[in-house]
Amino acid sequence: MAEQTLPKITVVGAGAVGGLFGARLARGHADVSVIARGATLQALQARGWVLEQSGQRQAAPVRAVADAAQLGVQDIVLLAVKAHSLTDILPLVRPLLGPRTLIVPAVNGVPWWFTAPDSGQPMKSIDPEGAIAAAIPAHQVLGAVVYPACSRPEPGVTRHHSGSRVVIGEPGAADGSPVTARLSSFVALLERAGFDAQATTSIRTEVWRKLLGNACFNPVSLLTGSATDLLIDDAGIYRLFSAMMSEVLAVGASLGIQPGIAVPERIALTRKLGHVKTSMLQDAEAGRPVELDAILGAVTELGQRRGVATPALDAVYALARMRARTFGLLKE
């Protein structure tokens, strides 16, 4: 019997999330390559992709290169970069794409393919010039919402803290429509690699469900430097979170999106996690640009497009944006 050919997957972005996907998939589930540079490239070439989880450290072999042209057309391209870096990595993506290449953006916030249904205009907060939409064929994209918590303690190393849930869906699918063959196949691949992967026919709703927390906890943590438990336990900030989440839900409702969770329930879910620093606060403390526009700016922009007032979100966005700009954390 002929040996089954493994799918060719390239991960663009060798950070924590890219490492979690790359290292797990490289353990006999896919032919994995990664585009990296500097110390990260050297570490990946020397020892493979190292994944720390459940008290163990394991390395998986990957093909690490600086030049995407060395890899050729791929079956799957996983974009695991910060939202504000998507435009920068487009030259790396183009050589990897063929007419049947599946593109999976594992990014935070509102992705570029998520636009108001009554507008063909690109989102100024995400893809102001339309460069991402022009470079990446929409019909080759699978949407992804990634929930695992992980970090990168050193180049080429991902530390998995908790969670394995990943939700994947066709961006243009109607609620209740059949799951496509390519979606089913990709979800099955992730399951074999150890993820709690789920297919959905309502990926926009899943994006909004995660955004309901991120759009509130992330920017307020940036402003205050506080972990989520301290924020939630403060009565004044709890009221602010309630107002912000109500506005996020209102914008979603104007788009036909109902996440199916009440505000107190959503806040309680994060409180149960304990003393947690948001990804935005971690980036700020490390001096890295923050994903403010994709996580919060996009919600306020969609509210403006739909005629939904978002005064609490607008105020927090303005303050957080000024703080990020002041400390050199805003990519403009």
N, C-alpha and C positions, 0 to 999 in steps of 0.2 A: 504494500500500500504506500502511495506517495506521501511524503511528509507534507503536512499542511503548511502553507506559507504564512508567516506572521505578518500582520499589517504593519506598514511602514508609518511610523508616527514621529513627527518632529515637534518638540516643545520649544516655543519661543518665549523665553523668560525663565531664567534659572534661579528664581527666588524660592520662597517657601512653598507656595502653591504649585509652581512648576515642578519642584522637587518631589512633592508628594505624589503627583500624577506620574512623573517620569520614572521615579524609582520603583513604584509599584507595578507599573506596566512593563518595565524592563525585566522583571523576574519571570521571563518565559512567556509573557502574554503578547508582546509586541517587539518589533525591531525599532528601538527607540534612539532617536538622535536629539541633540539639543544645541542650540546656538548660544554661545557664551563668549566672554572675553576676559582678559586680565587674569586675576587670581582665581576667579571661578572657573575659567576655561582650564587653567593648569591643574586645579584640584580635580575636576571631572575627568580629565585625560589621565591623571595619575592613578586614581583609585575608584573611578566610577561615581555614581550618585549614591550618597550615603543617606540612609533613612533611620532616624532614631524613633522607636516606638515600643511601648510596653517594656521599657527597661532594656531593650536590646538595640544594637547598632549593626545594620547590615548594609553592604554595598551592592549595587546592581550595575552591571556593565552597560554603558551608553556610548554612543558615538558623539563626541563633543567637538564642534568646529566653530570657527569665527566667521566663516564665509558660507552662507546658505547655498551658494551655487555648487558647492561640493556635494550636496546631498541629492539634488534632483527632485523630481515630482514625488510628492508623498500621498499616501492614502488619507491620512488625517494630520491636520496641523492644529495644535493646541496653543492658543494665545494666552499665556499666563503672565501678563504684565499689568502694571497699574494703568488705569483708564487713561490718564494723561500722557502715557507713553505710546499709545496705540499708533498715533500718526508717525512717530519716530521709527517704529519697527516695520513699517510697510515695505521699505526696500528689502528687508530680510525675508519677508513673506512671499513676495512675488515669484522668486525662483522655485518655490516649493509647490506652487499651485498648478494643477492640471484641471481639465474639465470635470473630473469626478472626485477631486480632493474635497474631503469634508473639513470644514473649518469650525472649530469650537472655541469661542472666546470665554475663558474663565476669568471674568473681570467683575469688579465691584460696581455697585451703583446701577444707573440706567445705561444699558449698552446702546451703541449707535443705531442698532436695528430697531430699537424701541422708539417709535415716533407716534405722535398724535395721529389717529386714523384719518382726520380731516385735513392733514397737511403733508405735503410732499417735501417741505423745506427741511434741511438738516438742522439738528439741534445745535444752537450756538454754544451751549455749555459742554457739548460732547464732541461734535464733529463740525465745527463752524464753517469750514470751507467745503465740506462734503468729501474730503479726501479719503476717509476710511470707507465710506459707502461706494466710492468710485473704484477703489482698489480691490475690494473683497466682494465677490459675487454673492448677492443676497440669497440666491437659491441654493448655495452650497454651505450655508451657515446652520448650525444647530445651536440653540440657546442653552446656556448652562447657568445654574445657580449652585454655588459651592458653599457648603456649610462647615467643613472641618476647620478646626483651629490648629494652626501650625506656625512655626517660625524658622528663621535661618540663623543659627548661632554662629556659623562660619561659612566661608565659600564652599559650595558643593555639598552642604549638609542641610537636611531638613529635619526639624524636630516636630513630630506629630503629637499634639497635646490632647485633642479630643475630637470625637465625631468623625463620621465617614459618609455622611449623607450628601449626595449630589443629585440634583434634579435636572433632567435634560428634556428639551422639547423643540419641536419645529416652530420657528417664530411666526409663521403664517398660518398655523393650524387653527381651525375653529374648535371651540369647546365641544368635547364629545366625539370628535372625528377619530377615525382609526389611527392607530400608531403605525407610522411608516416603517418599512423594512430597515432602512438605514438607521433610524432611531432605535429600533429594537436591537439591532446588531451592536450598536455602540454601547448601549446600556448593558448588554450582556457581557461585552468586553470589560467594562468597568467593574461589573460584579465579580468576574473571574479574578480581577486584580485586587479584590478586597474592599471595594467601595459598596456602601449601601446606596446603589444607584436606582433611580426611579424615572420612568418615562412619564411625561405629562403631555396632554393636549392643550394645556393652558399655561405656557411658560411665562407669559406676561403677568399673569396673576402671581406666579411663584416669585418673579422678580420683585413685584410690589410687596409681597408678604415679607421678604427679607429687608426690603428698603424701609418698611415701616419702622423698624428698629434702627437701622443704620443711619437714616437721615436725621435722627434725633440724638442718639447716644454719641455718635462720632463727633459732630461739630461742637457739641456742648463740652465734651471731654477735651477737645482741642482748646477751647476757651478757658477752661478751669484747671486743666492738668489733673483731673480727678478720675478715679476708677468708677465703674458703673454703679457699684453698690452704694458708694458715698453720694453719688448724684441722686439716685432713686430715693434714698433715705432722707434727703433734704426736702421738706414740704414744698418750698417755693419752686424748686427745680422739678419736682414731681408734677406740679401744676403746669409748668412750662412744657414738660414732655407730653402731658395729656392734650394740651392745646396744639402742639406740633403734630402729634399723631392724628388728631382729629382732622387737621388740614391735609395731611398726607392721604388719609382715607377719602376725603372729599375730592381731591384731585383724581385719585384712582377711580372713584365712582363716576366722575365725568368722562372717563375713558372706558367705562363699562367693566371696571375691574372691582371685584368684591373679594378681599383676602379672607373673609370669613373668621375674623378674630377681633374681639373687643379690645379697646385701649388698655383697660386695667389688666386684662389677661396677658397682653403683649408685654407690658412693663414687668409683670410678675415673672414671666419666663426668663427675662434677663436677670432679674434679682436673684433667682434661684442659682445662677451661675457663680454668685459670690463676687469676690474682688477681682474684677476683670478690667484690664486696660484695652480700650478699643484699638483697632488697627490704625486709626488716624492718630491717636495719641502716641502709639508706638513709633509711627513714622516721624511725628513731630519731635519726639525726644531723641531720635537718631539723626535729625537734621535732614530727613528725606522729604521730597514734595508730597503733599497730601492730596487725596482724591476728593476734594471738596466739591468741585463743580459737578462731577458725575454722580455723587451721592446726594447732594442737597441742591446744588444749582439747577440740575435738570428737573427736579420736582417743582421748583418755583417757576421755571420756564414753562413747563407743561401747564401749571396753574394759570399763568398769564395767557397762554394760548387758548385755554378752555374757559376763561372768564371766571375762575375760581379764586377768591381772595385767600391769601396765605400770609397774613401779617406776622404771625409768630415765626414762621419759617423764613420770611424775608428778613426779619430783624436779626435772627441768629446767623443767617447766611452772610449778611453784610458785615457783622462783627467778626465772624470766623474768617471771612475772606481778608479783612484788614489785618487781623492778627497773623494769618499765614503770609501775607505779602510783607509785613513788617519784619518777620523773622526769616525771610527767604525760603518759605515753604510752598510757594505758589508757582506753578509752572504756567507761564503766560506766553 
